[in-house]
């Protein structure tokens, strides 16, 4: 017999009551708790994370309606500074981050892989001593097929006056990042961040309009079964990488998973363990991924969770870039799995 309308209403109310009764730790509150103080830096980072969360909400809303709106899907016909075709969502998401941080009062510059030079917010610069580096949409080729996407971000403190507008103080190693993380636009929208005090995940509750704490102090397994790499590039890789792939093909217990959106693949590895690889190819040994906008922020997150990130020869967070849009190979994930890939690379050199 079907349940009565009164029973359904009562059940729904019970569900609502339970969700309201639980301790809903929001993102901004969590940042303050990490510092265990209301120091100026704690308040600044709490406000900055709230702005990143707002950008994530706006992008998630746009993506959820993408198939119903004109002018959202597809390519613009332009190429970005990297020489890559630009999706309309790339431009929208980039503009969202700029708009959101114009109102922050804290950020003087934004540097994005979609912009050749940093974007300055003059009205913020007298007091805004922070720079946001970000990839507004990671995996944008997935937009038109309704697959997972992400945003990647890092916060750095501005050093010096940057009078020439060249942002040379950003050309420092990844250990200068004071916060980093990503937003994953999937079946739910998740935000994962670190300020050097562990890795924590939040899930967007649409009914509250808030990112609510999902898990604190995430630890990546020391070993996992997943390897994530675009094997379509197999014959363009160095022989050492091909040897590693042959090894996993003939070794029981490995599973290939590759989505075309790095945030999605990295999140899987953070939770389940394993390794993500984006090596260089013979014509371009420097690889495809941008150090400041993709590799270094994700390396900070994974290291804080107990994993590792390397080019195969150098730890990602130790690389000092020579230019803003520098690229780097990336091997990232569980310590044992990264070490296994490194062993093939180092034996090949």
N, C-alpha and C positions, 0 to 999 in steps of 0.2 A: 504494500500500500504506500502511496506517495506521502511524504511528510507534509504536514499542514503548513500553510503560510506563516502561522504564528511560531511554529518550531524553527522554520528556516530563519525568521527574523531574530529569534532568541539566539540561535546558534551563531549567526553573524555578529550579533552584539557581543557574545562571549569572546569570539575571535578578536574583535576590535578592542575589547576591554583588556585582554591579555597582552595585545601589542602595545597598548598605552601604559600598562602597568610595569612592563619590563624596563630596565635601566637603559634608556636610549642615550647612548653616548654619541654626541655629534662630533664631526670632524674638528671644528674649531675648539670645542671643549677638550678634545683629546690632545691636541697640540699643547694647550696650556698645562694639561696634566703631565705631559712628557717633561716639561721644564720644571714642574712642581713649584712654579712661581708665576707672578704676574710682571716679570721683568720686561723692560722695553723690547728686547729681542723676542721673548715669548709672545708678547702681544702682536708684534710685527708679523711673525710667522703664522700665528693663528689667523690674522687678517688676510695674509697672502694665500694661505690654504683655502680660506673661505672664497676668495676670488677665483682660484683655480676650480673649486667645486662649482661655482656659478657658471663658469665657462663650460664645464662638463655638462651641466644641466641643460644649457642652451643648445649645445651641439647634440646631445641625446634627444632632445625634443625635436630638433630639425630632422635627425635621422629617422625617428619614429614616424614622421609624416612624409618622408622623402618620396615614396612612390605615389603620393596623392597630390603633390605640388608640382607646378611647372617650374622649370629652370633650376632644379635641385640636382638632378642626376646628370651624368655624362661629363664629357671633357669640355673645357673652355676653348680649346684650340691653341692655347698658349703653352709655352714651356717655362719652367722655373729656372732659377739660377743654377740648378744642378743639371739642366738639360733634359728634365723629365716632363712628360705631359701632365698638365695640371687639371685636376678634377674640380668641378664647381664647388664641391664640399671642401676641398683644400682652401679655397679662397674664403668661403664663408667662415670656416673654423678659425682661420688666421685672423680675420676681421673681428671675430668674437673675442678672442684673447686680447687684442689691442683695445677694443672698446671697454672690456671689463676692467683692464688694468689702468686705463686712463683715469678711472674714478677711484683708484686705490690710494693715491697720494704717496705710495711707498716705492713704486717701481719707476725708475728713471729711463730704463731701456728695455726693449724686448728684442730678442734675437731669435729668428725662426729660419728653418731650412727653406721656407718659401720666399724669404726676402734676402736680397744681395747684401744689404747692410743693416745694422741694428736700427730699430725704430725708436726714436727719442720722444719722450713726453716732457717738453720743457717745463710745463707748470709743476711737474712732480720732482724735477731734478734738484731743486734747492734742498729738499728734505728726503727725497727718495734715493736711498743708498743701495737699492737692490736691482738686480737684473734677472729677468725671466728668460730662460732659453727653452725652446719647445719645438716639437713636431706637432702641428695642429691636428693632422689626421695621418696616422700611420696605417698603411695598408689600404690607401684610398681606392686602389683598383677593385677592392671588394664592395665598394659602395653600390654599384649598379646591380650586383647580384645578391644583395641583402645578407652579406656575411659579416662576421665580426670585424670591428675596426678599433682603433685606439688613439689616444693622445699621450704624448710623453712630455715630461717637464722637468726642469731643474731650476733651482734658485741659487744665485751667487751674490755675494756682497760686492758692491762696486769698490774698487781700489783705485785711488788717485782721482784726478779731476776729469780725465777723458776730454781734454780741451780740444783735441784734433778730431774728435768724433770717430776714431778708429777702433775704440773698445779693445785696445791691446791688453788690458788687464784680464780679459777673458781667455787669453792664450796661456792658460796655466793648467796644471794637471787636475784631474777629476776629484782629487781629495779636497779641493777648495769648494766643492759644492756644499751648501749648508742644508739643502733639502732636495729631494728628487722623488719621482714616482711616475705613475701612469694612470690613465682612465681607460677602462675597457668597456666598449659599447657592445654588449652581447645580449643574451636573453634578459639579463638585468644589467644595469650600469654600475660598475664597481670602480672605486678609487683606491689605489694602493700607494702608500707613501712611506718615506723614512726621513728623519732629521738626524740620522746618526745614532738613534736610540732604538734600534730594532725596526722591523717592517710590520705594517698594520694595514688591514684591508677594511673597506667600508662599502656598503651597498646602498644605492639610492632608493629610498622609500618614496614612491611617487605620491602617496597619500599625504605624507608629511612635507615633501619637498626638501628632504634632508638626507645627507649621507650618514648612515648609522653604522656604528662599529660592528664589524662582522667577526674579525679575528685579530688578536694582538700577538705580537712577537712571533710571527710566522717563521718557521725554520724549514729550509729546503732539505729534502732527504739527501743523504750523502751519496746515494746512487739511485738512479731510476732507469726504467726500461725504455723511455722515449728518446729518440733522436729526431731532431727537427731540422731539415735542410732542404733546399730546392735542388733535388737530384737531376733536374733538367740541365744543370750546369756541369754535370759530371765530367765531361771531356774537356772542359775549360779550366778545371782545377789543377793545382799542383799535384804531382804524383802522390805526395804524402797524404793528402786529403782523400784521394781516390782509394788509397790503401786502407785508410780508416773505414771508409764506406764498405769496402769489400769485407773487412773484418766483421762489421755488424751484420752484414748479409749472411755470413756463414756461422754466426754465433747465436745460439738459442737465447731467447729472452728479450730481444730488442724489438721495438715497435716504432714504425715511422709515422710521424704526425707533422703535417705542414699546412698552415692555413692561408699563407700569403699576407697575414697581418702579424708583425712581430710581437706586438703587445699580447695578442691572443696566445701565441706559441710560448712566450716567456711566462705568462701567467700559468699555463698548464704545467710548465716545468717547475715553477716556484712551488706549486701545490703538490705535484706528483713526483718530481725529480726527473733527471735526465739532462740532455744537453741540446742547445740550439747552436747551429753553426751558420755563419754567413761569411765564408772565406772569400778572399780575392780570387779573380780569375786571371789567367795568363796575360791577357791584354791589359788588365787593370788590377795589378797585385794589391793596390791599396783598398780594394773592396768597394762596396756601394754605400755602406752605412755611415752617417755623419757622426763624428766623435762627440761633439758638444751637445747635439740635439737628441741623439738616440743611444749610442753605445755607452757613454759615460754615465748618464742618468740611470740606465738599466743596470749597469755594473755596480753602481752605488747601492741600488736596491738589493741585488742578488748577493753582494758581499755582506750586507747587513743581515741577510737571512742565512748566512753561513755557507754561501756558494762562492764561485769564482768566475772572473771574466778576464779574458786574455786575447791577444792576437795569435797566440800559439807560442810567442817568443817573449812578449812583454805584457805585464798586467795593464788592463785598459786604464785604470785609474792613475797609473804612473806616466801616461803619455802626455807630453807637453805639445799641444798643437802649434803649428807654424802659421795657420790661417783659420779663419772663422768657420769655413765649410769643409774642413779637413775630413777625409774619409778614413776608415780603418776596417780591417777584417775583425770578425768577432766570433769568439767561442765562449759560451756562457752557460752556466747551469750548476749542477751538482759537482762537488769537488772531485770525486772519483772519476766521473765521466769526462770532465774537462781535462783532468790529468791524463786520461787514456788518449784523448785526441792529441794533447801536447806531446805524448811519447812518440806518436807517429811523425809529427812535424819535426821534432828535434832530432829524431833518427834520420830524417830526410835532409837535414842541413849539415 
